[in-house]
Amino acid sequence: MDQSITPDRPDQQIAEVVAAERETLSPECRASPGRLEALLAPDFHEFGASGGELGFAGTAALVAAATDPGGEPIMVENMRGWLLADGLVMLKYTSANGDRRAHRTSLWRRTAPGSWQIFHHQGTITAR
């Protein structure tokens, strides 16, 4: 069988998406609109923990304006992923940014071997 057409293993796809999600949470990525924008799909949509909705246009610049590149990274707890279909991964985790905690869900789509873009994200504030 030709290995070039074999889908990636589920654990490999999930690991690639976990790495991409962690990149989006790093201060270096968040402070760089171009770097963050490369990880956002053109049809990106977010229901933010703030209660607002965001789309692709302007999101990376908005995040960069609110990010200190030398600041503390967003802390992540209990990140886990599910392969929903080949090239489609859902992540769930809890983030802590200062004293603000949120449950988060992200949907990622593979755009090329080893390359992923986030097309949906939701954050819900939690006290726990």
N, C-alpha and C positions, 0 to 999 in steps of 0.2 A: 504494500500500500504506500502511496506517495505521502510522505510525512508533511509536505508543504501545504496540504489541504486539510490536515487533521486539526480540529478545533483545539485551542489551548486547554490544558487541564483546568477544572474549576478552581482549584487552590491557587494556580498561577494567576488566573484572571483576578481573583479576589485580592491576592497580594499586590498586584500591580495597581489596583484601584485604591487599596489602603495607602500605598505610597503616594499616589496622586492626591488623595484627600489630605494626608498629612502635609504635603507640599502647600496646598491651599491655605492651611492653617499657620504656616510659618510666617514670622514677621517679615522676612526677606521677600517672600512671594507676595504677601498682602500689600507691601509698600511699593511694589513694582507693577503698575497697571498692565504692561505688556506681558509680563510673566504670568500674572493671574488670568488675564484675558485668554491666553493660549489654552488654558485648562477649562474655559467656559464654552459650552456649545452655543452656536448662534441662536438656538431656540431656548437658551437658559431661562429658567424661571425660579424665583425663590419666594417662599412665604417666610419672612424673617422673624426672628425671636422678638423683634421690636414691634411686630404686628403689621409691618409694611410689606408691600409686594415689590419685587425688583425683577427686571428683565435683563437681557444681555447689555443693552446700550447703557453706558455710563456706570455700570456696577463696579468694574475694576477701578475706575478713577475714584469713585465714592469710597471704596474700601481703602485705597491707597491714601487718600486724604485723611482718613481716620486712624491710620496705622503709624506707629513709631517703629522704624526699621530696627532699632536697637532695643525695642521693648521686649517684655516677657512674652514667650510663646503661649498660644492658647493651649491649655491642658486638655487632654483627652482621656476619658475613662471608658472601658468596656466597648471598644470599637470591634464590631463584628460585621461580616458580610455574607451575602447570599448571591449565588449565581442564579438569576431569574431565567436567563436564556443565554446561549452563546453570545458573548459580546455585550451583555447587559447585567450590571451588578448593582445591588442595593446595599448601602452601608447604614448602620445605626450605631450611635454612640452618644455619650454625654460630654459636653464641653464645659470648661470652666475658664472664664476670662475675668480676672480680678474676683469680685464677689458675685458675678453673674454666672449662673449655671443654666444650661439649656440641653434638652434632649434634641438630637438632630438625626435627620434621615437624608441621604443623598442617593440619587440615581445617576449612574455613569454608563456611557455608551462608548464602546471601542470604535475608534475611527481608522485605525491601522494596527498592524501587529505591534503590541506593546504601547500603543498610544490611546489615551482615553480622554473624554471630555464629560464634564458634569452637565446634565441638562435639567435637573430638578433638585432643589434643596429646601428643607423645611426645618425651622428651629422653633421649639416651644420652651418658654421659660419654665424652670422648675426650682423648687426650694430644696430638693434633695440632691 
